[in-house]
Amino acid sequence: MGIASEEHRQGSHPHVGRPTGTPTIGARRHAWGQAYRDGSLVCARVRVTFAPDERLGLAPRERRTVIARFEDRLDPALLAELVELARRRGAAARRAAERMEPIVLMVGDRRHDRERIVGRIAPPQTRRGALRDVEFGLRELTS
């Protein structure tokens, strides 16, 4: 058996010996949260996905992508805005997103520290299916 094979068996390979449940660096992370506008609840259940943005030249705050799926108890005004945004494409979708008020996502368990994310909803990449399955981007605003 060669030296390279022996090193591989002993765990020098980056994927050998790592527990299967341990997330890798750069992996997507999912969490649940609620959406608020002007202090009032506009969506009781939001699935938030955090994914790394590995483009060069980004500031630390810009190095993640936030994706939101609005799943339960949507405020009628937000529902109408999301439907309009999901139906539009290209420049019309970007203009519709710019007209929307910023949204606050409170992510995590209510009993523990929650992460507060303030941002503007961006047009979805895929517009098919039920609205609860559409993933909207979220452009974080600096506070």
C-alpha positions in Angstrom: 0.0 0.0 0.0 1.4 3.4 -1.0 2.0 6.4 1.3 -0.9 8.4 -0.3 -3.3 5.5 0.4 -2.2 5.2 4.0 -2.7 9.0 4.6 -6.1 8.8 3.1 -7.1 5.9 5.4 -5.8 7.8 8.5 -8.1 10.7 7.9 -6.0 13.4 6.3 -8.6 13.7 3.6 -10.9 16.7 4.4 -14.1 14.5 4.3 -12.8 11.5 6.2 -13.6 11.3 9.9 -16.1 14.2 9.9 -19.4 13.3 11.6 -22.2 13.1 9.1 -24.4 15.7 10.9 -21.7 18.4 11.0 -22.4 21.2 8.5 -19.5 22.0 6.2 -18.2 25.5 5.8 -20.2 27.2 3.1 -23.3 25.0 3.6 -26.8 26.3 3.5 -28.5 26.8 6.8 -32.3 26.9 7.3 -34.3 28.6 10.1 -37.8 29.7 10.9 -38.9 33.2 11.7 -41.6 35.8 11.6 -41.9 38.9 9.4 -42.9 42.3 10.7 -43.6 45.8 9.2 -44.0 48.9 11.3 -44.0 46.7 14.4 -46.9 44.5 13.4 -46.8 40.9 12.3 -47.3 40.4 8.6 -46.3 36.7 8.3 -46.4 34.3 11.1 -44.1 31.7 9.6 -41.2 32.4 7.3 -38.7 29.8 6.2 -35.3 31.6 5.9 -32.3 30.0 4.1 -28.8 31.4 4.6 -26.4 30.5 1.8 -22.8 31.7 1.4 -22.1 34.2 -1.4 -18.5 33.4 -2.4 -18.0 36.2 -4.9 -14.7 38.1 -4.5 -14.7 41.7 -3.1 -17.7 41.5 -0.8 -17.8 43.0 2.6 -18.4 40.5 5.5 -22.0 41.5 5.8 -22.5 40.9 2.1 -21.0 37.4 2.1 -24.3 35.7 2.6 -27.5 35.3 0.6 -30.8 35.4 2.5 -33.8 33.6 0.9 -37.3 33.8 2.4 -40.4 31.7 1.8 -43.5 33.2 3.3 -45.6 30.2 4.4 -48.3 30.9 6.9 -50.8 33.6 7.9 -49.8 36.3 5.5 -51.2 39.9 5.9 -53.5 40.6 3.0 -51.4 43.7 1.9 -48.2 41.7 1.9 -49.9 38.8 0.1 -51.0 41.2 -2.7 -47.5 42.6 -3.0 -45.9 39.2 -3.2 -48.3 38.0 -5.8 -47.6 41.1 -7.9 -43.9 40.6 -7.5 -44.0 36.9 -8.4 -46.0 37.6 -11.6 -43.6 40.2 -13.0 -40.3 39.7 -14.7 -37.2 41.6 -15.5 -37.2 45.4 -14.9 -40.9 45.4 -14.0 -40.2 43.0 -11.2 -37.2 45.1 -9.9 -39.4 48.2 -9.9 -42.2 46.4 -8.1 -39.6 45.2 -5.5 -38.3 48.8 -5.0 -41.8 50.1 -4.3 -42.3 47.6 -1.4 -41.6 48.8 2.1 -38.6 47.1 3.9 -39.4 44.1 6.0 -38.0 42.9 9.4 -37.4 39.2 9.8 -37.0 37.8 13.4 -35.2 34.5 12.9 -34.8 31.9 15.6 -36.4 30.7 18.7 -38.5 33.2 20.7 -37.1 32.0 24.0 -33.5 32.5 23.0 -31.5 35.1 21.1 -33.1 35.9 17.8 -31.4 37.4 14.8 -33.0 40.6 13.4 -32.7 41.1 9.6 -34.0 44.2 8.0 -34.1 44.1 4.2 -36.0 44.6 1.0 -37.7 41.7 -0.8 -36.1 40.9 -4.1 -37.9 39.2 -7.1 -37.9 35.4 -7.0 -35.7 33.4 -9.4 -38.5 30.8 -9.9 -42.1 31.8 -10.1 -43.9 28.5 -10.5 -46.1 26.7 -7.9 -48.0 28.0 -4.9 -46.9 31.3 -3.4 -45.8 29.5 -0.2 -43.2 27.6 -2.4 -41.8 30.6 -4.1 -38.4 31.7 -2.7 -37.9 35.5 -2.5 -34.5 37.0 -2.1 -33.8 39.5 0.7 -31.4 42.3 0.2 -30.2 43.2 3.7 -30.1 46.9 4.6 -27.3 48.2 6.8 -28.4 49.6 10.1 
